[in-house]
């Protein structure tokens, strides 16, 4: 796994696409970290999880390595 910035290896879009994506007005990594999506009363929970599942099915191995291989 490369320890380079995703832009350096041709995957400059992965951080915005998979980590900073704003499905509910908040960056995805902040929602996931806070656990907000686990609360049934949060109005965006179902949409957030649906988008997360869709992205997990479509992300490529190269994109995942670029995303996890830096920071």
BATI-871339 format. One record per residue (C-alpha): x, y, z. Coordinates in steps of 0.001 Angstrom, whole numbers, plus 524288, in hexadecimal, padded with zeros to 5 digits. Example, Ala and Ser with C-alpha at 12.3 -4.5 7.8 and 13.67 -1.06 7.14 Angstrom:
BEGIN
8300C7EE6C81E78835667FBDC81BE4
END
This chain:
BEGIN
800008000080000805E680D237FC19807EA81784806788061B822E07FD2F7FBBE82D2D7FBDB7F0D8827FA7F32C7F343832F37E95E8013582E307E7877FC86820DF7E2FE7F116825527DA847E614824277E46A7E4AA832447E89B7D5DE8315D7E90A7D490826607F30E7D52782EB17FF587CA38837917FAB47C26482C5D7F4F97C2E2822B6800337C708829CD80CA97C2EA837F680B967B65283597803EC7AB1183D2E809E679EBC834EA808F67980783C128142079F22848F7815127AA278430181D187B68F83CA98180A7B50182DEC817BD7C0DC82B47820537BB508341E82AF97AE0482D7B82ABE7B4258200E82B527BD6A823FF8363A7B282829FF83E647A98281E4883D1079E6982786839A5799A081E5182F03796D2813DE8395B78C6A81C4283FCE77EDD8190583A6E77A35826E183CDC7847E82CC4833CE77CD683003827567880D82CEF81DF578BCE81FAA823A27857F817298193C78A9E81F6380DF27984081FE1813D77990D8112F8158D7936280EB08080979DDE8174F801CD7A868810C1809FA7A3EE8033D8058E7A33C8078F7F7477B0ED80D447F7D17B6668014C7FE967B15D7F90B7F34B7B74E801C57E8C97C4798060C7EE4D7CFD27FFB57E73A7DB937F9667EDA87E4378045E7E8767DB5E80EEA7EDFB7DAC0808207FB207E988806A37FBBE7EB54815087F83A7E1A0819268029A7E6E8810A780D857F52E8118D809BE7F65681FDE80D327F4048259C81ACC
END
